[in-house]
Amino acid sequence: MNLDGVYLPAFNKKLNYSNLNLKKNFKIIGSAHSVGEIKIKENQNCKDIFLSPIFKTDKHKYYLDVIRFNLLSKVTQKNIICLGGINSGTIRKISLTKSKGFASISWIKKNGLNKI
């Protein structure tokens, strides 16, 4: 398919991707919610890991918040990205994290990038 990368969700725990013929700059990214899932993403050679949900969302009662997020981000040398519950009320808290960035779909879609 001539793709530049792939996203591996947290539920994908498959470790054997050795049979794939990947481009030189092919990027593997994934998501995780726990130390175990972070370790799986490391073993899957993910360059960046979305750690979620950092803040409360309508879909999830459980969320990490800043302290747990930072503790989980310390278990890896990979780039950790904030995901989940990011909105105008929580965006400033991201500066308190050890993340390399953040991702948000609904908030950015609703408000645009000019509100950041």
N, C-alpha and C positions, 0 to 999 in steps of 0.2 A: 504493500500500500504506500510505500515511500514516505512514511511518517517520521517526524522529528522527535517524537517522544510518546510516552504512555503514562497513564494515571492508574495506580493500583490502589483500590479502596481498602479500607481496614479489614474487610472480611476476606480479601484475597490473601491467602497464606501460602500459596504455591511458591516454592523456592527455586525450582529448576527452570531457568530460562536460557540454559546453555545451548539449546538447539536453535535459537533465534539468530538470524543473520542481521545484526544491527548496524546502523550507520555509525561513523566515527563519533559524531557529536550527538548521538541519540540520548535523550534525557528521560530518566525514569523518576517519577514523583509518586508519592503515596500519602495515605492518611493513617493516623493512629489515634488511639484514645487511652493507651496505657503503656507501661514499660515493656511488657511482652510484645505488644504490637509494634512499638518502636524498634525493638530488636529484630523482629521479622522484616520490617522495612529496610533495616540496615543490611540484612542478609539477602534481600531482593535487589540490593545495589541502588536504592533510591537516593537521588542527590538531594532532594528537598522532601520534607515530611510536613504535611498539614496536621497540626495537633488541635483536636477539637472535642467538644465545643468549649471554647474558652469562657464564654458568658452564657447566661440563661437564654434559651430559645423557646419558642412555642412548641417545638417538636420534642425537646428533651428536658426532663426535670433535673437530670444530673449535668453539672458543668464544672470545669476545672477552676476557674477564677485565676488571678494573677499568681498567687503563691504556688499552687499545685502545678500550674503551667510551667513556671520557672524550675521547679524541682524536676519535673519530667524532662524538660529541655536539657538538663545537665547530664542525662544519661547517654547522650550521643554527641558526636562532633558534626553531624549532618545539619544542614540549614533547617531550622524549625520555623514554620509559618503559622500565625494565629488564624483560626477559622471558627465561626459560629457565634452568633449573638452580637456581632459587631454593628453598632448603630451610633447615632449622634451622642448618646449618653455614655457609651463605653469606649469610644474611639481614643480618648485621651489616656485611658488605662493601658493601652498597648505600649506606650512609651516606657512603662514599668516592667515590661517583659524582656526576655532574652531572645525575642524572635527576630528573624531577618526580614519580616514583613507581615502583611496580613492579606486575607482574601475574604471577600464578601460578595454575595450575589444579590440578594434582595435589597440590601440597603443602598448599594451603589446603583443598582438598577432603578430604584425608586427616587434617589436624590441626585444622582450624577456625581462625578468626581469633584466638582467645584465646591462641595460641602465639606470636604476633608480638610 
